[in-house]
Amino acid sequence: MNDLNAVFSHIDDFCQTFLPPWEGHLISSSIKQSNKPSPLSVS
């Protein structure tokens, strides 16, 4: 179970680092995207 927590932690750290610049790229490149709120986190 501890390995699963470590994997989730690494994925969550990646998403927090990667997603803000990626979302900025999507906005500036006019790629259509959904803005629906989700009850789940991306990671």
Residue pairs with C-beta under 8 A, 6 or more apart in sequence:
8 43
11 43
12 41
12 43
14 43
15 41
15 42
15 43
19 42
26 33
